[in-house]
Amino acid sequence: MSEATAILGAGCFWCTEAAFQQIKGVKQVISGYAGGNRENPTYEQVCGGKTGHAEVGKIVFDPEEVSYEEILEVYFSIHDPTSLNRQGADIGEQYRSVIFYMTSEQERIAREMVKKLDESHMYNKPIVTAIEPFKNFYEAEDYHRNYYNKNEREPYCQLVISPKLKKLLKNYPERLKL
């Protein structure tokens, strides 16, 4: 089995984690922080908006089961890539839409996909997703791991994450783990 990694920021990492845990070929999703300048940041520091980090999901997947392009298709469907430094009520650069590419091939695929989506006018506004080289990743604190599965009844999970999971089921039933 081969492995590849995608590091994606789509707003709150709880949403990213919950969505990608559902996708066939995804072996692991780790919530964390990437792209900033502070080493070993805490959740409170990242939320304070002064670290430069984004909340991200580190998605470890088997490229023989799910391609990087398919990972990005799901990624663009679970958040608003036209909203700068904001996803819903979550505001700040820590919630930015960002792809941290690990290889030149990932960069090429990401840029082509953004171009294709913009040209298709799938969204009413241009995509503002940043595409940046990977430079660092720090795992989030333990209480953020597997958050939705442990806290499914909490209001945030019900109001924000559950609708995203229903959308995944509707749009990508063939890609979901059963």
C-alpha positions as CSV (number, residue, x, y, z in Angstrom):
1,M,0.0,0.0,0.0
2,S,1.3,3.4,-0.9
3,E,0.6,6.6,1.0
4,A,0.3,10.2,0.1
5,T,-0.5,13.3,2.2
6,A,-2.7,16.3,1.6
7,I,-2.7,19.3,4.0
8,L,-5.8,21.3,3.5
9,G,-7.4,24.3,5.3
10,A,-11.1,24.7,4.8
11,G,-12.1,26.7,7.9
12,C,-12.6,24.8,11.1
13,F,-10.5,21.6,11.2
14,W,-13.3,19.7,12.9
15,C,-15.3,19.9,9.6
16,T,-12.3,18.9,7.5
17,E,-11.6,15.9,9.7
18,A,-15.2,14.7,9.9
19,A,-15.6,15.0,6.1
20,F,-12.4,13.2,5.1
21,Q,-12.9,10.4,7.7
22,Q,-15.8,9.4,5.4
23,I,-13.8,9.1,2.2
24,K,-12.7,5.7,0.8
25,G,-8.9,5.5,0.6
26,V,-8.4,8.0,3.4
27,K,-6.4,6.2,6.1
28,Q,-6.0,9.0,8.7
29,V,-7.0,12.6,9.2
30,I,-5.2,14.6,11.8
31,S,-6.3,18.1,12.9
32,G,-3.6,20.6,13.2
33,Y,-2.0,23.9,12.3
34,A,0.1,24.8,9.3
35,G,1.6,27.6,7.4
36,G,2.5,29.9,10.2
37,N,5.7,31.1,11.9
38,R,5.2,30.0,15.5
39,E,6.6,26.6,16.5
40,N,4.3,24.3,18.4
41,P,1.4,26.7,18.6
42,T,-1.6,26.1,20.9
43,Y,-5.2,26.3,19.9
44,E,-5.6,29.6,21.8
45,Q,-2.6,31.1,20.1
46,V,-3.8,30.1,16.6
47,C,-7.4,31.4,17.4
48,G,-5.8,34.7,18.5
49,G,-4.8,35.2,14.9
50,K,-1.2,36.1,15.5
51,T,0.6,32.9,14.5
52,G,0.0,32.9,10.8
53,H,-1.2,29.3,11.0
54,A,-4.4,28.0,9.5
55,E,-6.5,25.2,11.0
56,V,-5.9,22.3,8.7
57,G,-6.5,18.6,8.2
58,K,-3.5,16.4,7.4
59,I,-5.1,13.8,5.2
60,V,-3.1,10.6,4.7
61,F,-4.5,8.6,1.8
62,D,-3.8,5.6,-0.5
63,P,-3.5,7.1,-4.0
64,E,-4.3,3.7,-5.5
65,E,-7.8,4.1,-3.9
66,V,-8.4,7.8,-4.1
67,S,-6.5,10.3,-6.2
68,Y,-5.2,13.7,-5.0
69,E,-7.6,15.2,-7.6
70,E,-10.5,13.4,-6.0
71,I,-9.4,14.6,-2.5
72,L,-9.5,18.2,-3.9
73,E,-12.9,17.7,-5.4
74,V,-14.2,16.8,-2.0
75,Y,-12.3,19.6,-0.4
76,F,-13.8,22.2,-2.7
77,S,-17.3,20.8,-2.0
78,I,-17.1,21.1,1.8
79,H,-16.3,24.7,2.2
80,D,-16.6,28.1,0.5
81,P,-13.4,28.7,-1.4
82,T,-14.5,32.2,-2.4
83,S,-14.6,33.5,1.1
84,L,-11.3,35.2,2.2
85,N,-10.2,34.4,5.8
86,R,-13.7,33.2,6.7
87,Q,-16.0,30.2,6.8
88,G,-19.4,31.0,8.1
89,A,-19.1,32.5,11.5
90,D,-15.5,31.5,11.8
91,I,-13.5,34.7,10.9
92,G,-9.7,35.2,10.7
93,E,-6.7,34.0,8.7
94,Q,-6.7,30.8,10.8
95,Y,-9.9,29.8,8.9
96,R,-8.5,30.6,5.4
97,S,-9.0,28.4,2.5
98,V,-5.6,27.0,1.7
99,I,-3.9,24.1,0.0
100,F,-0.3,23.3,1.2
101,Y,1.2,21.2,-1.5
102,M,3.8,18.6,-0.8
103,T,5.1,18.1,-4.3
104,S,5.2,20.0,-7.6
105,E,2.6,17.5,-8.9
106,Q,0.2,18.5,-6.1
107,E,0.8,22.1,-6.9
108,R,0.0,21.6,-10.6
109,I,-3.2,19.6,-9.9
110,A,-4.4,22.2,-7.3
111,R,-3.7,25.2,-9.7
112,E,-5.4,23.4,-12.6
113,M,-8.4,22.6,-10.5
114,V,-8.8,26.2,-9.3
115,K,-8.6,27.4,-12.9
116,K,-11.1,24.8,-14.0
117,L,-13.6,25.6,-11.2
118,D,-13.2,29.4,-11.9
119,E,-13.8,28.9,-15.6
120,S,-16.8,26.7,-15.0
121,H,-18.4,29.5,-12.9
122,M,-19.4,26.9,-10.3
123,Y,-19.1,29.7,-7.7
124,N,-20.6,33.2,-8.1
125,K,-17.2,34.7,-7.1
126,P,-13.6,33.9,-7.9
127,I,-11.9,31.3,-5.8
128,V,-9.5,32.8,-3.2
129,T,-8.0,29.5,-2.0
130,A,-4.3,30.0,-1.4
131,I,-1.9,27.4,-2.9
132,E,1.3,27.4,-0.9
133,P,4.3,25.1,-0.4
134,F,4.2,23.0,2.7
135,K,6.5,24.3,5.4
136,N,5.2,22.9,8.7
137,F,2.5,21.0,10.4
138,Y,1.7,20.8,14.1
139,E,-0.8,18.4,15.5
140,A,-3.7,20.0,17.4
141,E,-4.3,19.1,21.0
142,D,-5.9,15.7,21.9
143,Y,-9.4,17.1,22.6
144,H,-9.6,18.2,18.9
145,R,-9.0,14.7,17.5
146,N,-12.1,12.8,16.3
147,Y,-14.1,15.8,17.5
148,Y,-17.3,15.2,15.6
149,N,-17.5,11.5,16.4
150,K,-17.1,12.3,20.1
151,N,-19.4,15.4,20.2
152,E,-22.0,14.8,17.5
153,R,-24.8,16.2,19.6
154,E,-23.2,19.5,20.3
155,P,-24.8,22.5,18.6
156,Y,-21.7,23.3,16.4
157,C,-21.6,19.8,15.2
158,Q,-25.3,19.7,14.4
159,L,-25.5,23.1,12.8
160,V,-22.2,23.2,10.9
161,I,-20.7,19.7,10.4
162,S,-23.8,17.5,10.0
163,P,-25.0,19.5,6.9
164,K,-21.6,19.1,5.3
165,L,-21.7,15.3,5.9
166,K,-25.2,15.1,4.4
167,K,-24.0,17.1,1.4
168,L,-21.1,14.6,1.0
169,L,-23.6,11.7,1.1
170,K,-25.7,13.3,-1.5
171,N,-22.9,14.4,-3.9
172,Y,-20.4,11.6,-3.5
173,P,-22.1,8.4,-2.2
174,E,-19.7,6.2,-4.3
175,R,-16.7,7.7,-2.6
176,L,-17.9,7.1,1.0
177,K,-16.8,4.3,3.3
178,L,-19.7,2.1,4.2
